[in-house]
């Protein structure tokens, strides 16, 4: 299982690095959709943390934050889920 997680992390990093290298957003989006149906906020956070640990300046990640958001658009599990509020534990509905 951890191998699958590591592979997902490496692929996410690869895609983000392509964007940072100036590759076309639409091409990278297409590649993202080939490999991912969705990603979690935890995966995105872990990938960004890994990039920082490997030497990328946090300001560089922040600089392209809108581009990253475009890549993940509509695919972040915690934001785009189909459950109804009344089925979410703790929701006031």
MOPAC internal coordinates of N, CA, C and O (Angstrom, degrees):
PM7 1SCF
backbone

  N    0.0000 0     0.00 0     0.00 0    0    0    0
  C    1.4505 1     0.00 0     0.00 0    1    0    0
  C    1.5264 1   111.24 1     0.00 0    2    1    0
  O    1.2310 1   120.51 1   137.61 1    3    2    1
  N    1.3306 1   116.62 1   -42.39 1    3    2    1
  C    1.4695 1   118.65 1  -178.83 1    5    3    2
  C    1.5300 1   110.85 1   -65.00 1    6    5    3
  O    1.2310 1   119.93 1   153.44 1    7    6    5
  N    1.3287 1   117.73 1   -26.56 1    7    6    5
  C    1.4677 1   120.28 1   177.11 1    9    7    6
  C    1.5278 1   110.50 1   -65.92 1   10    9    7
  O    1.2310 1   120.59 1   140.49 1   11   10    9
  N    1.3205 1   116.48 1   -39.51 1   11   10    9
  C    1.4634 1   120.70 1   177.77 1   13   11   10
  C    1.5219 1   109.95 1   -64.07 1   14   13   11
  O    1.2310 1   120.55 1   135.66 1   15   14   13
  N    1.3295 1   116.56 1   -44.34 1   15   14   13
  C    1.4662 1   121.14 1   178.87 1   17   15   14
  C    1.5160 1   110.13 1   -61.59 1   18   17   15
  O    1.2310 1   120.32 1   134.94 1   19   18   17
  N    1.3301 1   116.99 1   -45.06 1   19   18   17
  C    1.4673 1   120.93 1   179.06 1   21   19   18
  C    1.5241 1   111.35 1   -62.27 1   22   21   19
  O    1.2310 1   120.35 1   139.58 1   23   22   21
  N    1.3310 1   116.94 1   -40.42 1   23   22   21
  C    1.4620 1   120.53 1   178.42 1   25   23   22
  C    1.5310 1   111.01 1   -64.13 1   26   25   23
  O    1.2310 1   120.50 1   139.42 1   27   26   25
  N    1.3159 1   116.66 1   -40.58 1   27   26   25
  C    1.4740 1   120.14 1   177.45 1   29   27   26
  C    1.5188 1   110.09 1   -63.40 1   30   29   27
  O    1.2310 1   120.80 1   136.26 1   31   30   29
  N    1.3262 1   116.07 1   -43.74 1   31   30   29
  C    1.4665 1   120.16 1   179.58 1   33   31   30
  C    1.5202 1   111.22 1   -61.56 1   34   33   31
  O    1.2310 1   120.66 1   135.62 1   35   34   33
  N    1.3126 1   116.34 1   -44.38 1   35   34   33
  C    1.4660 1   120.31 1  -179.62 1   37   35   34
  C    1.5252 1   111.02 1   -64.15 1   38   37   35
  O    1.2310 1   120.41 1   140.30 1   39   38   37
  N    1.3315 1   116.83 1   -39.70 1   39   38   37
  C    1.4601 1   119.88 1   179.45 1   41   39   38
  C    1.5245 1   110.40 1   -67.69 1   42   41   39
  O    1.2310 1   119.94 1   138.19 1   43   42   41
  N    1.3285 1   117.72 1   -41.81 1   43   42   41
  C    1.4625 1   120.50 1   176.62 1   45   43   42
  C    1.5217 1   110.83 1   -59.53 1   46   45   43
  O    1.2310 1   120.78 1   134.62 1   47   46   45
  N    1.3307 1   116.12 1   -45.38 1   47   46   45
  C    1.4709 1   119.84 1   179.17 1   49   47   46
  C    1.5172 1   110.40 1   -62.24 1   50   49   47
  O    1.2310 1   120.48 1   137.38 1   51   50   49
  N    1.3112 1   116.70 1   -42.62 1   51   50   49
  C    1.4663 1   120.47 1   179.50 1   53   51   50
  C    1.5289 1   110.87 1   -58.23 1   54   53   51
  O    1.2310 1   120.57 1   135.63 1   55   54   53
  N    1.3247 1   116.51 1   -44.37 1   55   54   53
  C    1.4569 1   120.58 1  -179.33 1   57   55   54
  C    1.5279 1   111.71 1   -66.15 1   58   57   55
  O    1.2310 1   120.45 1   137.11 1   59   58   57
  N    1.3218 1   116.74 1   -42.89 1   59   58   57
  C    1.4699 1   120.15 1   178.72 1   61   59   58
  C    1.5203 1   110.41 1   -64.06 1   62   61   59
  O    1.2310 1   120.30 1   138.24 1   63   62   61
  N    1.3193 1   117.04 1   -41.76 1   63   62   61
  C    1.4696 1   119.89 1   179.16 1   65   63   62
  C    1.5252 1   111.29 1   -63.88 1   66   65   63
  O    1.2310 1   120.22 1   145.38 1   67   66   65
  N    1.3304 1   117.19 1   -34.62 1   67   66   65
  C    1.4652 1   119.93 1   175.72 1   69   67   66
  C    1.5266 1   110.19 1   -61.17 1   70   69   67
  O    1.2310 1   120.82 1   137.34 1   71   70   69
  N    1.3258 1   116.04 1   -42.66 1   71   70   69
  C    1.4639 1   119.69 1   178.32 1   73   71   70
  C    1.5222 1   111.07 1   -63.55 1   74   73   71
  O    1.2310 1   120.59 1   138.53 1   75   74   73
  N    1.3197 1   116.48 1   -41.47 1   75   74   73
  C    1.4656 1   120.95 1   179.80 1   77   75   74
  C    1.5280 1   111.27 1   -66.86 1   78   77   75
  O    1.2310 1   120.96 1   154.43 1   79   78   77
  N    1.3191 1   115.78 1   -25.57 1   79   78   77
  C    1.4672 1   120.05 1   177.79 1   81   79   78
  C    1.5251 1   112.03 1   -86.08 1   82   81   79
  O    1.2310 1   120.47 1  -178.71 1   83   82   81
  N    1.3390 1   116.71 1     1.29 1   83   82   81
  C    1.4497 1   120.29 1   175.12 1   85   83   82
  C    1.5089 1   116.01 1    93.47 1   86   85   83
  O    1.2310 1   120.18 1  -169.86 1   87   86   85
  N    1.3302 1   117.25 1    10.14 1   87   86   85
  C    1.4640 1   119.23 1   178.97 1   89   87   86
  C    1.5312 1   110.09 1   -66.54 1   90   89   87
  O    1.2310 1   120.43 1   -28.49 1   91   90   89
  N    1.2951 1   116.78 1   151.51 1   91   90   89
  C    1.4508 1   124.36 1  -177.63 1   93   91   90
  C    1.5250 1   111.33 1   -58.64 1   94   93   91
  O    1.2310 1   120.93 1   -52.67 1   95   94   93
  N    1.3445 1   115.82 1   127.33 1   95   94   93
  C    1.4606 1   121.38 1  -178.38 1   97   95   94
  C    1.5240 1   112.10 1   -57.62 1   98   97   95
  O    1.2310 1   119.90 1   136.37 1   99   98   97
  N    1.3170 1   117.80 1   -43.63 1   99   98   97
  C    1.4626 1   120.35 1  -177.60 1  101   99   98
  C    1.5298 1   111.77 1   -64.41 1  102  101   99
  O    1.2310 1   120.30 1   143.42 1  103  102  101
  N    1.3208 1   117.03 1   -36.58 1  103  102  101
  C    1.4669 1   120.77 1   177.67 1  105  103  102
  C    1.5228 1   110.55 1   -66.56 1  106  105  103
  O    1.2310 1   120.78 1   138.08 1  107  106  105
  N    1.3231 1   116.11 1   -41.92 1  107  106  105
  C    1.4591 1   120.44 1   179.87 1  109  107  106
  C    1.5299 1   109.87 1   -69.32 1  110  109  107
  O    1.2310 1   119.95 1   142.49 1  111  110  109
  N    1.3289 1   117.70 1   -37.51 1  111  110  109
  C    1.4690 1   121.13 1   176.10 1  113  111  110
  C    1.5275 1   110.75 1   -60.00 1  114  113  111
  O    1.2310 1   120.83 1   136.80 1  115  114  113
  N    1.3203 1   116.01 1   -43.20 1  115  114  113
  C    1.4693 1   120.23 1   179.19 1  117  115  114
  C    1.5236 1   110.13 1   -61.60 1  118  117  115
  O    1.2310 1   120.43 1   137.81 1  119  118  117
  N    1.3092 1   116.77 1   -42.19 1  119  118  117
  C    1.4682 1   120.49 1   178.57 1  121  119  118
  C    1.5272 1   110.41 1   -65.52 1  122  121  119
  O    1.2310 1   120.53 1   138.82 1  123  122  121
  N    1.3333 1   116.58 1   -41.18 1  123  122  121
  C    1.4599 1   120.62 1   177.58 1  125  123  122
  C    1.5255 1   109.92 1   -57.28 1  126  125  123
  O    1.2310 1   120.18 1   133.35 1  127  126  125
  N    1.3334 1   117.26 1   -46.65 1  127  126  125
  C    1.4612 1   121.41 1  -177.98 1  129  127  126
  C    1.5268 1   112.32 1   -66.34 1  130  129  127
  O    1.2310 1   120.12 1   154.55 1  131  130  129
  N    1.3272 1   117.37 1   -25.45 1  131  130  129
  C    1.4695 1   121.01 1   175.56 1  133  131  130
  C    1.5197 1   111.21 1   -66.88 1  134  133  131
  O    1.2310 1   120.73 1   145.45 1  135  134  133
  N    1.3284 1   116.20 1   -34.55 1  135  134  133
  C    1.4638 1   121.32 1  -171.61 1  137  135  134
  C    1.5231 1   114.89 1  -104.25 1  138  137  135
  O    1.2310 1   119.97 1   160.11 1  139  138  137
  N    1.3271 1   117.66 1   -19.89 1  139  138  137
  C    1.4559 1   120.80 1  -173.90 1  141  139  138
  C    1.5157 1   111.17 1  -133.92 1  142  141  139
  O    1.2310 1   121.31 1   -42.86 1  143  142  141
  N    1.3155 1   115.11 1   137.14 1  143  142  141
  C    1.4548 1   120.62 1   169.81 1  145  143  142
  C    1.5213 1   108.02 1   -90.73 1  146  145  143
  O    1.2310 1   121.18 1   140.82 1  147  146  145
  N    1.3303 1   115.34 1   -39.18 1  147  146  145
  C    1.4550 1   121.72 1   177.91 1  149  147  146
  C    1.5216 1   108.71 1  -156.77 1  150  149  147
  O    1.2310 1   121.31 1   -15.19 1  151  150  149
  N    1.3337 1   115.10 1   164.81 1  151  150  149
  C    1.4574 1   121.90 1   174.58 1  153  151  150
  C    1.5207 1   107.44 1  -134.90 1  154  153  151
  O    1.2310 1   120.96 1   -23.42 1  155  154  153
  N    1.3061 1   115.77 1   156.58 1  155  154  153
  C    1.4628 1   119.47 1   177.66 1  157  155  154
  C    1.5267 1   108.97 1   -98.55 1  158  157  155
  O    1.2310 1   121.50 1   -20.98 1  159  158  157
  N    1.3150 1   114.74 1   159.02 1  159  158  157
  C    1.4605 1   118.72 1   176.58 1  161  159  158
  C    1.5275 1   109.86 1   -62.86 1  162  161  159
  O    1.2310 1   120.18 1   148.43 1  163  162  161
  N    1.3226 1   117.26 1   -31.57 1  163  162  161
  C    1.4655 1   121.00 1   177.91 1  165  163  162
  C    1.5318 1   110.37 1   -64.25 1  166  165  163
  O    1.2310 1   120.25 1   140.24 1  167  166  165
  N    1.3404 1   117.12 1   -39.76 1  167  166  165
  C    1.4623 1   120.50 1   178.12 1  169  167  166
  C    1.5285 1   111.05 1   -64.56 1  170  169  167
  O    1.2310 1   120.94 1   137.09 1  171  170  169
  N    1.3185 1   115.81 1   -42.91 1  171  170  169
  C    1.4660 1   119.56 1  -179.92 1  173  171  170
  C    1.5159 1   109.96 1   -64.03 1  174  173  171
  O    1.2310 1   120.59 1   134.96 1  175  174  173
  N    1.3167 1   116.47 1   -45.04 1  175  174  173
  C    1.4594 1   121.34 1   179.79 1  177  175  174
  C    1.5238 1   111.23 1   -61.96 1  178  177  175
  O    1.2310 1   120.27 1   135.42 1  179  178  177
  N    1.3220 1   117.10 1   -44.58 1  179  178  177
  C    1.4653 1   121.10 1   179.52 1  181  179  178
  C    1.5245 1   110.71 1   -63.58 1  182  181  179
  O    1.2310 1   120.17 1   140.89 1  183  182  181
  N    1.3222 1   117.28 1   -39.11 1  183  182  181
  C    1.4606 1   121.01 1   179.12 1  185  183  182
  C    1.5220 1   110.54 1   -64.90 1  186  185  183
  O    1.2310 1   120.32 1   135.77 1  187  186  185
  N    1.3299 1   116.99 1   -44.23 1  187  186  185
  C    1.4653 1   120.40 1   178.83 1  189  187  186
  C    1.5228 1   111.13 1   -64.69 1  190  189  187
  O    1.2310 1   120.50 1   138.71 1  191  190  189
  N    1.3272 1   116.66 1   -41.29 1  191  190  189
  C    1.4660 1   121.04 1   178.17 1  193  191  190
  C    1.5301 1   110.09 1   -61.26 1  194  193  191
  O    1.2310 1   120.51 1   139.08 1  195  194  193
  N    1.3191 1   116.62 1   -40.92 1  195  194  193
  C    1.4535 1   121.50 1   178.80 1  197  195  194
  C    1.5346 1   111.07 1   -63.37 1  198  197  195
  O    1.2310 1   120.75 1   138.05 1  199  198  197
  N    1.3334 1   116.17 1   -41.95 1  199  198  197
  C    1.4709 1   119.50 1   178.18 1  201  199  198
  C    1.5289 1   111.12 1   -61.41 1  202  201  199
  O    1.2310 1   120.54 1   139.37 1  203  202  201
  N    1.3299 1   116.57 1   -40.63 1  203  202  201
  C    1.4640 1   120.64 1   178.36 1  205  203  202
  C    1.5291 1   109.91 1   -64.99 1  206  205  203
  O    1.2310 1   120.59 1   136.70 1  207  206  205
  N    1.3414 1   116.48 1   -43.30 1  207  206  205
  C    1.4669 1   120.65 1   178.76 1  209  207  206
  C    1.5314 1   111.54 1   -62.21 1  210  209  207
  O    1.2310 1   120.57 1   151.43 1  211  210  209
  N    1.3381 1   116.51 1   -28.57 1  211  210  209
  C    1.4624 1   121.21 1   179.50 1  213  211  210
  C    1.5256 1   112.37 1   -86.96 1  214  213  211
  O    1.2310 1   120.56 1  -178.20 1  215  214  213
  N    1.3400 1   116.53 1     1.80 1  215  214  213
  C    1.4516 1   119.18 1   173.13 1  217  215  214
  C    1.5153 1   117.25 1   113.99 1  218  217  215
  O    1.2310 1   119.59 1   175.73 1  219  218  217
  N    1.3232 1   118.39 1    -4.27 1  219  218  217
  C    1.4558 1   119.01 1   178.56 1  221  219  218
  C    1.5261 1   108.74 1   -74.94 1  222  221  219
  O    1.2310 1   120.73 1   -46.43 1  223  222  221
  N    1.3043 1   116.21 1   133.57 1  223  222  221
  C    1.4599 1   120.88 1   178.72 1  225  223  222
  C    1.5330 1   109.52 1   -69.01 1  226  225  223
  O    1.2310 1   120.33 1   -45.50 1  227  226  225
  N    1.3329 1   116.97 1   134.50 1  227  226  225
  C    1.4608 1   119.58 1   177.69 1  229  227  226
  C    1.5302 1   112.66 1   -54.31 1  230  229  227
  O    1.2310 1   120.63 1   145.69 1  231  230  229
  N    1.3150 1   116.41 1   -34.31 1  231  230  229
  C    1.4645 1   119.97 1   179.58 1  233  231  230
  C    1.5278 1   110.87 1   -63.76 1  234  233  231
  O    1.2310 1   120.14 1   150.21 1  235  234  233
  N    1.3318 1   117.34 1   -29.79 1  235  234  233
  C    1.4656 1   121.52 1   177.80 1  237  235  234
  C    1.5282 1   110.34 1   -69.34 1  238  237  235
  O    1.2310 1   120.61 1   140.48 1  239  238  237
  N    1.3187 1   116.44 1   -39.52 1  239  238  237
  C    1.4643 1   120.11 1   176.85 1  241  239  238
  C    1.5240 1   109.22 1   -65.63 1  242  241  239
  O    1.2310 1   120.41 1   136.43 1  243  242  241
  N    1.3204 1   116.81 1   -43.57 1  243  242  241
  C    1.4587 1   121.29 1   179.67 1  245  243  242
  C    1.5254 1   111.62 1   -64.82 1  246  245  243
  O    1.2310 1   120.30 1   143.89 1  247  246  245
  N    1.3162 1   117.03 1   -36.11 1  247  246  245
  C    1.4591 1   121.82 1  -177.89 1  249  247  246
  C    1.5323 1   111.22 1   -59.03 1  250  249  247
  O    1.2310 1   120.63 1   143.46 1  251  250  249
  N    1.3201 1   116.39 1   -36.54 1  251  250  249
  C    1.4582 1   120.63 1  -178.52 1  253  251  250
  C    1.5245 1   113.12 1  -105.25 1  254  253  251
  O    1.2310 1   120.87 1  -158.24 1  255  254  253
  N    1.3156 1   115.94 1    21.76 1  255  254  253
  C    1.4648 1   120.68 1  -177.10 1  257  255  254
  C    1.5266 1   112.13 1   -56.34 1  258  257  255
  O    1.2310 1   119.95 1   138.27 1  259  258  257
  N    1.3218 1   117.70 1   -41.73 1  259  258  257
  C    1.4662 1   120.13 1   179.79 1  261  259  258
  C    1.5244 1   111.26 1   -64.70 1  262  261  259
  O    1.2310 1   120.45 1   144.33 1  263  262  261
  N    1.3170 1   116.74 1   -35.67 1  263  262  261
  C    1.4619 1   120.57 1   178.06 1  265  263  262
  C    1.5277 1   109.73 1   -67.39 1  266  265  263
  O    1.2310 1   120.73 1   137.62 1  267  266  265
  N    1.3362 1   116.22 1   -42.38 1  267  266  265
  C    1.4663 1   120.17 1   177.71 1  269  267  266
  C    1.5295 1   109.60 1   -60.66 1  270  269  267
  O    1.2310 1   120.86 1   134.94 1  271  270  269
  N    1.3240 1   115.96 1   -45.06 1  271  270  269
  C    1.4603 1   120.16 1  -179.51 1  273  271  270
  C    1.5293 1   110.45 1   -60.43 1  274  273  271
  O    1.2310 1   120.12 1   142.44 1  275  274  273
  N    1.3203 1   117.38 1   -37.56 1  275  274  273
  C    1.4652 1   120.75 1   177.37 1  277  275  274
  C    1.5175 1   111.30 1   -63.64 1  278  277  275
  O    1.2310 1   120.94 1   142.88 1  279  278  277
  N    1.3228 1   115.82 1   -37.12 1  279  278  277
  C    1.4649 1   120.07 1   179.61 1  281  279  278
  C    1.5271 1   110.54 1   -64.10 1  282  281  279
  O    1.2310 1   120.46 1   135.80 1  283  282  281
  N    1.3329 1   116.72 1   -44.20 1  283  282  281
  C    1.4559 1   121.35 1  -175.30 1  285  283  282
  C    1.5242 1   113.28 1   -87.76 1  286  285  283
  O    1.2310 1   120.16 1   180.00 1  287  286  285
  N    1.3150 1   117.29 1     0.00 1  287  286  285
  C    1.4571 1   123.02 1  -175.31 1  289  287  286
  C    1.5215 1   112.46 1   -46.99 1  290  289  287
  O    1.2310 1   121.37 1   -56.19 1  291  290  289
  N    1.3289 1   114.97 1   123.81 1  291  290  289
  C    1.4605 1   120.46 1   176.82 1  293  291  290
  C    1.5098 1   115.16 1    77.55 1  294  293  291
  O    1.2310 1   119.68 1  -174.22 1  295  294  293
  N    1.3255 1   118.21 1     5.78 1  295  294  293
  C    1.4603 1   119.16 1  -174.91 1  297  295  294
  C    1.5261 1   113.88 1  -122.95 1  298  297  295
  O    1.2310 1   119.88 1  -175.46 1  299  298  297
  N    1.3227 1   117.83 1     4.54 1  299  298  297
  C    1.4636 1   119.70 1  -178.42 1  301  299  298
  C    1.5241 1   108.23 1   -86.43 1  302  301  299
  O    1.2310 1   121.46 1   -63.47 1  303  302  301
  N    1.3214 1   114.80 1   116.53 1  303  302  301
  C    1.4632 1   122.44 1  -171.94 1  305  303  302
  C    1.5211 1   113.51 1   -53.81 1  306  305  303
  O    1.2310 1   119.59 1   131.00 1  307  306  305
  N    1.3188 1   118.38 1   -49.00 1  307  306  305
  C    1.4503 1   121.00 1  -173.86 1  309  307  306
  C    1.5232 1   112.78 1   -68.83 1  310  309  307
  O    1.2310 1   119.99 1   160.45 1  311  310  309
  N    1.3056 1   117.63 1   -19.55 1  311  310  309
  C    1.4560 1   120.96 1  -178.71 1  313  311  310
  C    1.5201 1   110.81 1   -96.57 1  314  313  311
  O    1.2310 1   120.70 1   140.11 1  315  314  313
  N    1.3099 1   116.26 1   -39.89 1  315  314  313
  C    1.4610 1   121.52 1  -174.20 1  317  315  314
  C    1.5213 1   110.49 1  -111.39 1  318  317  315
  O    1.2310 1   121.31 1  -108.08 1  319  318  317
  N    1.3151 1   115.10 1    71.92 1  319  318  317
  C    1.4599 1   118.80 1   177.27 1  321  319  318
  C    1.5207 1   108.43 1  -113.68 1  322  321  319
  O    1.2310 1   121.13 1   -16.90 1  323  322  321
  N    1.3116 1   115.45 1   163.10 1  323  322  321
  C    1.4569 1   119.60 1  -173.29 1  325  323  322
  C    1.5210 1   113.35 1  -101.29 1  326  325  323
  O    1.2310 1   119.48 1   178.88 1  327  326  325
  N    1.3324 1   118.59 1    -1.12 1  327  326  325
  C    1.4579 1   118.19 1  -178.08 1  329  327  326
  C    1.5276 1   110.71 1   -70.78 1  330  329  327
  O    1.2310 1   121.49 1   -30.53 1  331  330  329
  N    1.2870 1   114.76 1   149.47 1  331  330  329
  C    1.4540 1   121.39 1   179.28 1  333  331  330
  C    1.5243 1   108.67 1   -81.89 1  334  333  331
  O    1.2310 1   119.70 1   -31.83 1  335  334  333
  N    1.3264 1   118.19 1   148.17 1  335  334  333
  C    1.4687 1   120.28 1  -178.28 1  337  335  334
  C    1.5235 1   112.83 1   -52.27 1  338  337  335
  O    1.2310 1   119.91 1   141.38 1  339  338  337
  N    1.3289 1   117.78 1   -38.62 1  339  338  337
  C    1.4597 1   119.89 1  -178.08 1  341  339  338
  C    1.5329 1   112.61 1   -67.05 1  342  341  339
  O    1.2310 1   120.23 1   166.40 1  343  342  341
  N    1.3333 1   117.16 1   -13.60 1  343  342  341
  C    1.4555 1   121.06 1   177.11 1  345  343  342
  C    1.5276 1   112.55 1   -96.33 1  346  345  343
  O    1.2310 1   120.22 1   178.28 1  347  346  345
  N    1.3242 1   117.19 1    -1.72 1  347  346  345
  C    1.4592 1   121.66 1   179.60 1  349  347  346
  C    1.5239 1   108.54 1   -91.97 1  350  349  347
  O    1.2310 1   120.33 1   -61.58 1  351  350  349
  N    1.3542 1   116.97 1   118.42 1  351  350  349
  C    1.4592 1   118.95 1  -179.98 1  353  351  350
  C    1.5247 1   111.54 1   -56.16 1  354  353  351
  O    1.2310 1   121.01 1   -47.97 1  355  354  353
  N    1.3377 1   115.68 1   132.03 1  355  354  353
  C    1.4481 1   120.56 1   177.77 1  357  355  354
  C    1.5162 1   115.32 1    87.49 1  358  357  355
  O    1.2310 1   120.32 1   170.41 1  359  358  357
  N    1.3559 1   117.00 1    -9.59 1  359  358  357
  C    1.4637 1   119.34 1   179.86 1  361  359  358
  C    1.5337 1   107.92 1   -71.56 1  362  361  359
  O    1.2310 1   119.71 1   -42.04 1  363  362  361
  N    1.3319 1   118.17 1   137.96 1  363  362  361
  C    1.4655 1   120.63 1  -174.59 1  365  363  362
  C    1.5304 1   115.63 1   -70.47 1  366  365  363
  O    1.2310 1   119.34 1   172.14 1  367  366  365
  N    1.3210 1   118.87 1    -7.86 1  367  366  365
  C    1.4718 1   120.01 1  -179.37 1  369  367  366
  C    1.5048 1   111.17 1   -71.03 1  370  369  367
  O    1.2310 1   120.10 1   180.00 1  371  370  369

